[in-house]
């Protein structure tokens, strides 16, 4: 039962890692390799708001999400816009930007036990005989609400429908007046905001370090690749496959094998089905 409970929670955590990355790529085709850096940067911003301005954590979390969304929005117009459409350049620039952010945080001394975010909820409960703290249950609830909220947003709002139109057929969307760069910048802002939301609920479970940014990027890539980069359903399925795989590996092999699971999953899926489980499969002659 503990394997099921903690496997479920770990899967939701991985889904939260990948949600912003998958949303941005699915809408605009931009693989934001600075996603992990935005995640840990939001934790640093929240920590400073709490300790420098003496603002309660729930309010600081909301402010941090807004600030991170603005950072993503400005990042698109200042940097991504100049190389938009050049896939290799997008990958290099976003990855280099992410590394630069992480290195700056390390240079600023952003590591150590003093850097941690407070819990939203203290205490714990027994779930099917398994002890679990309220914060992890809060993570679980946040993941479910985010997925449901995003579904409603993209199906029943004007901006969400524009997102879907751009994701389904870019040329047709342009013909009906949907502005390409505006949607691209909004998608990056939303993806950055989702990275911040996941950071606000997950980072209180442990210390904050700059190196976590790279781990988050690896997990987000693994989940997206396994499930299919353009598929939200695939993203959820990928998070459960890797999440339960990690818990089983930690239980029966050893905790150090947890990081091996997403890397092995990436290699296996790319070798067998390059587009992912729910992705649109391309025949070999189409890819050559």
Order of alpha helices (4+ residues) and beta strands (2+ residues): alpha-alpha-alpha-alpha-beta-beta-alpha-alpha-alpha-alpha-alpha-alpha-alpha-alpha
